[in-house]
Amino acid sequence: MAAMKPRTGDGPMEVTKEGRGIIMRVPLEGGGRLVVELTPDEATDLKEALDGAVG
């Protein structure tokens, strides 16, 4: 039987360009990672929304 290792979300947020899309990997509290694929237009919209929220 394989050893069970806990999944952790530890590690940095990563954003990479793969093909025509942009892949964002966000560590989650409690373990795991949220993986989102964005178009360049969606990434620009997300940047503007985050800039507005952060100030």
PDB file with SEQRES, HELIX, SHEET and CRYST1 records, atoms N, CA, C and O in Angstrom:
SEQRES   1 A   55  MET ALA ALA MET LYS PRO ARG THR GLY ASP GLY PRO MET          
SEQRES   2 A   55  GLU VAL THR LYS GLU GLY ARG GLY ILE ILE MET ARG VAL          
SEQRES   3 A   55  PRO LEU GLU GLY GLY GLY ARG LEU VAL VAL GLU LEU THR          
SEQRES   4 A   55  PRO ASP GLU ALA THR ASP LEU LYS GLU ALA LEU ASP GLY          
SEQRES   5 A   55  ALA VAL GLY                                                  
HELIX    1 AA1 PRO A   40  VAL A   54  1                                  15    
SHEET    1 AA1 3 GLU A  14  GLU A  18  0                                        
SHEET    2 AA1 3 GLY A  21  PRO A  27 -1                                        
SHEET    3 AA1 3 ARG A  33  LEU A  38 -1                                        
CRYST1    1.000    1.000    1.000  90.00  90.00  90.00 P 1           1          
ATOM      1  N   MET A   1       0.854  -1.181   0.000  1.00  0.00           N  
ATOM      2  CA  MET A   1       0.000   0.000   0.000  1.00  0.00           C  
ATOM      3  C   MET A   1       0.898   1.242   0.000  1.00  0.00           C  
ATOM      4  O   MET A   1       1.894   1.299   0.721  1.00  0.00           O  
ATOM      5  N   ALA A   2       0.544   2.199  -0.791  1.00  0.00           N  
ATOM      6  CA  ALA A   2       1.333   3.425  -0.897  1.00  0.00           C  
ATOM      7  C   ALA A   2       1.176   4.268   0.364  1.00  0.00           C  
ATOM      8  O   ALA A   2       0.121   4.286   0.998  1.00  0.00           O  
ATOM      9  N   ALA A   3       2.240   4.956   0.703  1.00  0.00           N  
ATOM     10  CA  ALA A   3       2.196   5.847   1.863  1.00  0.00           C  
ATOM     11  C   ALA A   3       1.297   7.026   1.555  1.00  0.00           C  
ATOM     12  O   ALA A   3       1.311   7.550   0.440  1.00  0.00           O  
ATOM     13  N   MET A   4       0.529   7.439   2.522  1.00  0.00           N  
ATOM     14  CA  MET A   4      -0.363   8.588   2.338  1.00  0.00           C  
ATOM     15  C   MET A   4       0.372   9.855   2.753  1.00  0.00           C  
ATOM     16  O   MET A   4       0.848   9.964   3.883  1.00  0.00           O  
ATOM     17  N   LYS A   5       0.462  10.806   1.838  1.00  0.00           N  
ATOM     18  CA  LYS A   5       1.065  12.094   2.145  1.00  0.00           C  
ATOM     19  C   LYS A   5      -0.033  13.146   2.098  1.00  0.00           C  
ATOM     20  O   LYS A   5      -0.873  13.134   1.198  1.00  0.00           O  
ATOM     21  N   PRO A   6      -0.024  14.048   3.059  1.00  0.00           N  
ATOM     22  CA  PRO A   6      -1.032  15.117   3.003  1.00  0.00           C  
ATOM     23  C   PRO A   6      -0.728  16.062   1.851  1.00  0.00           C  
ATOM     24  O   PRO A   6       0.432  16.369   1.575  1.00  0.00           O  
ATOM     25  N   ARG A   7      -1.771  16.516   1.186  1.00  0.00           N  
ATOM     26  CA  ARG A   7      -1.593  17.542   0.157  1.00  0.00           C  
ATOM     27  C   ARG A   7      -1.466  18.879   0.848  1.00  0.00           C  
ATOM     28  O   ARG A   7      -2.221  19.191   1.770  1.00  0.00           O  
ATOM     29  N   THR A   8      -0.530  19.647   0.409  1.00  0.00           N  
ATOM     30  CA  THR A   8      -0.387  20.977   0.997  1.00  0.00           C  
ATOM     31  C   THR A   8      -0.451  22.014  -0.108  1.00  0.00           C  
ATOM     32  O   THR A   8      -0.050  21.762  -1.244  1.00  0.00           O  
ATOM     33  N   GLY A   9      -0.951  23.156   0.238  1.00  0.00           N  
ATOM     34  CA  GLY A   9      -0.993  24.262  -0.698  1.00  0.00           C  
ATOM     35  C   GLY A   9       0.225  25.144  -0.567  1.00  0.00           C  
ATOM     36  O   GLY A   9       0.299  26.217  -1.166  1.00  0.00           O  
ATOM     37  N   ASP A  10       1.199  24.677   0.235  1.00  0.00           N  
ATOM     38  CA  ASP A  10       2.404  25.466   0.434  1.00  0.00           C  
ATOM     39  C   ASP A  10       3.111  25.698  -0.888  1.00  0.00           C  
ATOM     40  O   ASP A  10       3.103  24.849  -1.780  1.00  0.00           O  
ATOM     41  N   GLY A  11       3.706  26.839  -0.988  1.00  0.00           N  
ATOM     42  CA  GLY A  11       4.435  27.176  -2.205  1.00  0.00           C  
ATOM     43  C   GLY A  11       3.900  28.471  -2.772  1.00  0.00           C  
ATOM     44  O   GLY A  11       2.860  28.974  -2.348  1.00  0.00           O  
ATOM     45  N   PRO A  12       4.618  28.994  -3.725  1.00  0.00           N  
ATOM     46  CA  PRO A  12       4.227  30.286  -4.279  1.00  0.00           C  
ATOM     47  C   PRO A  12       3.078  30.177  -5.276  1.00  0.00           C  
ATOM     48  O   PRO A  12       2.799  29.108  -5.819  1.00  0.00           O  
ATOM     49  N   MET A  13       2.430  31.296  -5.497  1.00  0.00           N  
ATOM     50  CA  MET A  13       1.464  31.383  -6.587  1.00  0.00           C  
ATOM     51  C   MET A  13       2.282  31.347  -7.878  1.00  0.00           C  
ATOM     52  O   MET A  13       3.344  31.964  -7.961  1.00  0.00           O  
ATOM     53  N   GLU A  14       1.791  30.633  -8.872  1.00  0.00           N  
ATOM     54  CA  GLU A  14       2.508  30.520 -10.138  1.00  0.00           C  
ATOM     55  C   GLU A  14       1.606  30.954 -11.281  1.00  0.00           C  
ATOM     56  O   GLU A  14       0.412  30.651 -11.290  1.00  0.00           O  
ATOM     57  N   VAL A  15       2.177  31.659 -12.238  1.00  0.00           N  
ATOM     58  CA  VAL A  15       1.459  32.029 -13.456  1.00  0.00           C  
ATOM     59  C   VAL A  15       2.397  31.741 -14.621  1.00  0.00           C  
ATOM     60  O   VAL A  15       3.516  32.252 -14.671  1.00  0.00           O  
ATOM     61  N   THR A  16       1.926  30.913 -15.562  1.00  0.00           N  
ATOM     62  CA  THR A  16       2.747  30.568 -16.717  1.00  0.00           C  
ATOM     63  C   THR A  16       1.921  30.708 -17.982  1.00  0.00           C  
ATOM     64  O   THR A  16       0.699  30.561 -17.961  1.00  0.00           O  
ATOM     65  N   LYS A  17       2.602  30.993 -19.083  1.00  0.00           N  
ATOM     66  CA  LYS A  17       1.943  31.047 -20.378  1.00  0.00           C  
ATOM     67  C   LYS A  17       2.134  29.691 -21.039  1.00  0.00           C  
ATOM     68  O   LYS A  17       3.262  29.229 -21.207  1.00  0.00           O  
ATOM     69  N   GLU A  18       1.038  29.059 -21.411  1.00  0.00           N  
ATOM     70  CA  GLU A  18       1.090  27.750 -22.063  1.00  0.00           C  
ATOM     71  C   GLU A  18       0.246  27.834 -23.332  1.00  0.00           C  
ATOM     72  O   GLU A  18      -0.980  27.931 -23.273  1.00  0.00           O  
ATOM     73  N   GLY A  19       0.912  27.795 -24.458  1.00  0.00           N  
ATOM     74  CA  GLY A  19       0.201  27.948 -25.725  1.00  0.00           C  
ATOM     75  C   GLY A  19      -0.386  29.340 -25.817  1.00  0.00           C  
ATOM     76  O   GLY A  19       0.312  30.334 -25.613  1.00  0.00           O  
ATOM     77  N   ARG A  20      -1.675  29.409 -26.127  1.00  0.00           N  
ATOM     78  CA  ARG A  20      -2.351  30.715 -26.224  1.00  0.00           C  
ATOM     79  C   ARG A  20      -2.974  31.126 -24.907  1.00  0.00           C  
ATOM     80  O   ARG A  20      -3.483  32.241 -24.796  1.00  0.00           O  
ATOM     81  N   GLY A  21      -2.951  30.258 -23.900  1.00  0.00           N  
ATOM     82  CA  GLY A  21      -3.588  30.554 -22.621  1.00  0.00           C  
ATOM     83  C   GLY A  21      -2.591  30.893 -21.535  1.00  0.00           C  
ATOM     84  O   GLY A  21      -1.382  30.737 -21.707  1.00  0.00           O  
ATOM     85  N   ILE A  22      -3.116  31.359 -20.411  1.00  0.00           N  
ATOM     86  CA  ILE A  22      -2.337  31.684 -19.230  1.00  0.00           C  
ATOM     87  C   ILE A  22      -2.870  30.800 -18.109  1.00  0.00           C  
ATOM     88  O   ILE A  22      -4.074  30.780 -17.852  1.00  0.00           O  
ATOM     89  N   ILE A  23      -1.978  30.068 -17.439  1.00  0.00           N  
ATOM     90  CA  ILE A  23      -2.364  29.165 -16.363  1.00  0.00           C  
ATOM     91  C   ILE A  23      -1.941  29.787 -15.036  1.00  0.00           C  
ATOM     92  O   ILE A  23      -0.776  30.140 -14.852  1.00  0.00           O  
ATOM     93  N   MET A  24      -2.898  29.918 -14.111  1.00  0.00           N  
ATOM     94  CA  MET A  24      -2.633  30.471 -12.790  1.00  0.00           C  
ATOM     95  C   MET A  24      -2.876  29.376 -11.763  1.00  0.00           C  
ATOM     96  O   MET A  24      -3.941  28.759 -11.746  1.00  0.00           O  
ATOM     97  N   ARG A  25      -1.887  29.133 -10.905  1.00  0.00           N  
ATOM     98  CA  ARG A  25      -1.997  28.132  -9.844  1.00  0.00           C  
ATOM     99  C   ARG A  25      -1.878  28.842  -8.504  1.00  0.00           C  
ATOM    100  O   ARG A  25      -0.859  29.464  -8.203  1.00  0.00           O  
ATOM    101  N   VAL A  26      -2.932  28.739  -7.706  1.00  0.00           N  
ATOM    102  CA  VAL A  26      -3.003  29.448  -6.429  1.00  0.00           C  
ATOM    103  C   VAL A  26      -3.080  28.430  -5.299  1.00  0.00           C  
ATOM    104  O   VAL A  26      -3.999  27.610  -5.279  1.00  0.00           O  
ATOM    105  N   PRO A  27      -2.127  28.460  -4.346  1.00  0.00           N  
ATOM    106  CA  PRO A  27      -2.212  27.549  -3.209  1.00  0.00           C  
ATOM    107  C   PRO A  27      -3.432  27.895  -2.347  1.00  0.00           C  
ATOM    108  O   PRO A  27      -3.750  29.068  -2.149  1.00  0.00           O  
ATOM    109  N   LEU A  28      -4.105  26.870  -1.843  1.00  0.00           N  
ATOM    110  CA  LEU A  28      -5.303  27.070  -1.033  1.00  0.00           C  
ATOM    111  C   LEU A  28      -5.033  26.755   0.427  1.00  0.00           C  
ATOM    112  O   LEU A  28      -4.264  25.849   0.751  1.00  0.00           O  
ATOM    113  N   GLU A  29      -5.670  27.509   1.297  1.00  0.00           N  
ATOM    114  CA  GLU A  29      -5.590  27.219   2.714  1.00  0.00           C  
ATOM    115  C   GLU A  29      -6.274  25.881   2.948  1.00  0.00           C  
ATOM    116  O   GLU A  29      -7.385  25.665   2.464  1.00  0.00           O  
ATOM    117  N   GLY A  30      -5.640  24.997   3.668  1.00  0.00           N  
ATOM    118  CA  GLY A  30      -6.202  23.681   3.902  1.00  0.00           C  
ATOM    119  C   GLY A  30      -5.696  22.646   2.921  1.00  0.00           C  
ATOM    120  O   GLY A  30      -6.043  21.470   3.029  1.00  0.00           O  
ATOM    121  N   GLY A  31      -4.884  23.059   1.968  1.00  0.00           N  
ATOM    122  CA  GLY A  31      -4.260  22.124   1.041  1.00  0.00           C  
ATOM    123  C   GLY A  31      -4.831  22.204  -0.357  1.00  0.00           C  
ATOM    124  O   GLY A  31      -5.960  22.648  -0.565  1.00  0.00           O  
ATOM    125  N   GLY A  32      -4.043  21.773  -1.292  1.00  0.00           N  
ATOM    126  CA  GLY A  32      -4.455  21.762  -2.683  1.00  0.00           C  
ATOM    127  C   GLY A  32      -4.111  23.056  -3.391  1.00  0.00           C  
ATOM    128  O   GLY A  32      -3.556  23.981  -2.799  1.00  0.00           O  
ATOM    129  N   ARG A  33      -4.446  23.104  -4.653  1.00  0.00           N  
ATOM    130  CA  ARG A  33      -4.181  24.284  -5.465  1.00  0.00           C  
ATOM    131  C   ARG A  33      -5.378  24.531  -6.371  1.00  0.00           C  
ATOM    132  O   ARG A  33      -5.998  23.594  -6.875  1.00  0.00           O  
ATOM    133  N   LEU A  34      -5.688  25.786  -6.566  1.00  0.00           N  
ATOM    134  CA  LEU A  34      -6.709  26.200  -7.519  1.00  0.00           C  
ATOM    135  C   LEU A  34      -5.986  26.474  -8.834  1.00  0.00           C  
ATOM    136  O   LEU A  34      -5.065  27.289  -8.882  1.00  0.00           O  
ATOM    137  N   VAL A  35      -6.401  25.798  -9.891  1.00  0.00           N  
ATOM    138  CA  VAL A  35      -5.776  25.983 -11.199  1.00  0.00           C  
ATOM    139  C   VAL A  35      -6.823  26.595 -12.127  1.00  0.00           C  
ATOM    140  O   VAL A  35      -7.915  26.053 -12.300  1.00  0.00           O  
ATOM    141  N   VAL A  36      -6.462  27.749 -12.728  1.00  0.00           N  
ATOM    142  CA  VAL A  36      -7.380  28.479 -13.591  1.00  0.00           C  
ATOM    143  C   VAL A  36      -6.677  28.772 -14.907  1.00  0.00           C  
ATOM    144  O   VAL A  36      -5.533  29.226 -14.919  1.00  0.00           O  
ATOM    145  N   GLU A  37      -7.367  28.511 -16.022  1.00  0.00           N  
ATOM    146  CA  GLU A  37      -6.837  28.871 -17.335  1.00  0.00           C  
ATOM    147  C   GLU A  37      -7.553  30.124 -17.808  1.00  0.00           C  
ATOM    148  O   GLU A  37      -8.783  30.184 -17.805  1.00  0.00           O  
ATOM    149  N   LEU A  38      -6.780  31.125 -18.216  1.00  0.00           N  
ATOM    150  CA  LEU A  38      -7.320  32.416 -18.637  1.00  0.00           C  
ATOM    151  C   LEU A  38      -6.851  32.758 -20.041  1.00  0.00           C  
ATOM    152  O   LEU A  38      -5.775  32.340 -20.467  1.00  0.00           O  
ATOM    153  N   THR A  39      -7.666  33.522 -20.755  1.00  0.00           N  
ATOM    154  CA  THR A  39      -7.214  34.117 -22.004  1.00  0.00           C  
ATOM    155  C   THR A  39      -6.454  35.396 -21.642  1.00  0.00           C  
ATOM    156  O   THR A  39      -6.596  35.885 -20.521  1.00  0.00           O  
ATOM    157  N   PRO A  40      -5.662  35.943 -22.543  1.00  0.00           N  
ATOM    158  CA  PRO A  40      -4.989  37.213 -22.244  1.00  0.00           C  
ATOM    159  C   PRO A  40      -5.985  38.331 -21.866  1.00  0.00           C  
ATOM    160  O   PRO A  40      -5.693  39.135 -20.980  1.00  0.00           O  
ATOM    161  N   ASP A  41      -7.143  38.388 -22.522  1.00  0.00           N  
ATOM    162  CA  ASP A  41      -8.148  39.409 -22.181  1.00  0.00           C  
ATOM    163  C   ASP A  41      -8.685  39.204 -20.769  1.00  0.00           C  
ATOM    164  O   ASP A  41      -8.872  40.170 -20.030  1.00  0.00           O  
ATOM    165  N   GLU A  42      -8.936  37.946 -20.391  1.00  0.00           N  
ATOM    166  CA  GLU A  42      -9.424  37.656 -19.037  1.00  0.00           C  
ATOM    167  C   GLU A  42      -8.363  37.996 -17.999  1.00  0.00           C  
ATOM    168  O   GLU A  42      -8.693  38.488 -16.920  1.00  0.00           O  
ATOM    169  N   ALA A  43      -7.084  37.740 -18.310  1.00  0.00           N  
ATOM    170  CA  ALA A  43      -6.002  38.072 -17.384  1.00  0.00           C  
ATOM    171  C   ALA A  43      -5.917  39.587 -17.183  1.00  0.00           C  
ATOM    172  O   ALA A  43      -5.682  40.055 -16.068  1.00  0.00           O  
ATOM    173  N   THR A  44      -6.106  40.348 -18.256  1.00  0.00           N  
ATOM    174  CA  THR A  44      -6.094  41.814 -18.146  1.00  0.00           C  
ATOM    175  C   THR A  44      -7.257  42.292 -17.283  1.00  0.00           C  
ATOM    176  O   THR A  44      -7.084  43.171 -16.438  1.00  0.00           O  
ATOM    177  N   ASP A  45      -8.438  41.720 -17.489  1.00  0.00           N  
ATOM    178  CA  ASP A  45      -9.605  42.080 -16.675  1.00  0.00           C  
ATOM    179  C   ASP A  45      -9.375  41.743 -15.201  1.00  0.00           C  
ATOM    180  O   ASP A  45      -9.750  42.515 -14.318  1.00  0.00           O  
ATOM    181  N   LEU A  46      -8.756  40.586 -14.936  1.00  0.00           N  
ATOM    182  CA  LEU A  46      -8.456  40.185 -13.563  1.00  0.00           C  
ATOM    183  C   LEU A  46      -7.469  41.147 -12.928  1.00  0.00           C  
ATOM    184  O   LEU A  46      -7.632  41.528 -11.769  1.00  0.00           O  
ATOM    185  N   LYS A  47      -6.436  41.548 -13.681  1.00  0.00           N  
ATOM    186  CA  LYS A  47      -5.456  42.505 -13.166  1.00  0.00           C  
ATOM    187  C   LYS A  47      -6.122  43.818 -12.777  1.00  0.00           C  
ATOM    188  O   LYS A  47      -5.849  44.368 -11.710  1.00  0.00           O  
ATOM    189  N   GLU A  48      -6.993  44.315 -13.644  1.00  0.00           N  
ATOM    190  CA  GLU A  48      -7.684  45.581 -13.361  1.00  0.00           C  
ATOM    191  C   GLU A  48      -8.592  45.446 -12.136  1.00  0.00           C  
ATOM    192  O   GLU A  48      -8.661  46.362 -11.317  1.00  0.00           O  
ATOM    193  N   ALA A  49      -9.281  44.324 -12.007  1.00  0.00           N  
ATOM    194  CA  ALA A  49     -10.150  44.106 -10.847  1.00  0.00           C  
ATOM    195  C   ALA A  49      -9.337  44.026  -9.560  1.00  0.00           C  
ATOM    196  O   ALA A  49      -9.741  44.577  -8.536  1.00  0.00           O  
ATOM    197  N   LEU A  50      -8.189  43.342  -9.605  1.00  0.00           N  
ATOM    198  CA  LEU A  50      -7.344  43.242  -8.410  1.00  0.00           C  
ATOM    199  C   LEU A  50      -6.711  44.583  -8.056  1.00  0.00           C  
ATOM    200  O   LEU A  50      -6.601  44.927  -6.879  1.00  0.00           O  
ATOM    201  N   ASP A  51      -6.290  45.348  -9.077  1.00  0.00           N  
ATOM    202  CA  ASP A  51      -5.748  46.669  -8.818  1.00  0.00           C  
ATOM    203  C   ASP A  51      -6.772  47.551  -8.119  1.00  0.00           C  
ATOM    204  O   ASP A  51      -6.430  48.306  -7.210  1.00  0.00           O  
ATOM    205  N   GLY A  52      -8.040  47.454  -8.548  1.00  0.00           N  
ATOM    206  CA  GLY A  52      -9.097  48.239  -7.919  1.00  0.00           C  
ATOM    207  C   GLY A  52      -9.375  47.809  -6.487  1.00  0.00           C  
ATOM    208  O   GLY A  52      -9.682  48.648  -5.640  1.00  0.00           O  
ATOM    209  N   ALA A  53      -9.274  46.532  -6.208  1.00  0.00           N  
ATOM    210  CA  ALA A  53      -9.537  46.026  -4.867  1.00  0.00           C  
ATOM    211  C   ALA A  53      -8.384  46.316  -3.906  1.00  0.00           C  
ATOM    212  O   ALA A  53      -8.605  46.609  -2.731  1.00  0.00           O  
ATOM    213  N   VAL A  54      -7.152  46.232  -4.414  1.00  0.00           N  
ATOM    214  CA  VAL A  54      -5.984  46.425  -3.561  1.00  0.00           C  
ATOM    215  C   VAL A  54      -5.679  47.906  -3.383  1.00  0.00           C  
ATOM    216  O   VAL A  54      -5.218  48.332  -2.324  1.00  0.00           O  
ATOM    217  N   GLY A  55      -5.933  48.671  -4.406  1.00  0.00           N  
ATOM    218  CA  GLY A  55      -5.737  50.117  -4.294  1.00  0.00           C  
ATOM    219  C   GLY A  55      -4.567  50.597  -4.953  1.00  0.00           C  
ATOM    220  O   GLY A  55      -4.294  51.797  -4.930  1.00  0.00           O  
TER     221      GLY A  55                                                      
END                                                                             
